[in-house]
């Protein structure tokens, strides 16, 4: 157990719908990262937040958005869903600089299926 | 163009074999290279490498980085069926967050 929690574990929805994925980082971690993992693309970085502010953006579609709240939990919003959005979505958190190995700790993921 | 390339893509070995997984990268302002193991679900951290030539070791797993030739290897000795997983390499450079390779799928047969 990495200490990062994600809900829900599974989500099945239809094309055109909107969903929200939730992540709580490990206690004390300020950074949250979102990743998408599909079979053919591997683990793709989407977006990073640090203490409530967007820090870096990767290959995130305009239909997707995220935010990090004052209590440091984060939500990833996916809208106008398409079949190709079906994937595992991971959240990761990272200790502050100087703490531990500075590696990212991954949550268990949310498996999204778009029908 | 992929910045982080892992090889082989998949590997099947017998229990007790030794395996070497490769990760090469092509970036500037390198900061760190990380290895993760992914079984059914979330990747779990194995090693973080920042300096050339210093081996990191944990049990039967070890890893080393060559910053001149821009690659890292992950060695697993005396493999067990529990080592079956996808092994991911990720590189961080400049202000870019981790970029992952596509992984090596290792299958260890009893």
Interface residues (C-beta under 8 A of the other chain):
Chain A: X2 X4 X33 X42 X43 X44 X45 X48 X56 X58 X90 X101 X102 X103 X104 X105 X106 X107 X108 X109
Chain B: X32 X34 X36 X41 X42 X43 X44 X45 X48 X88 X90 X95 X96 X97 X98 X99 X100 X101 X102 X103
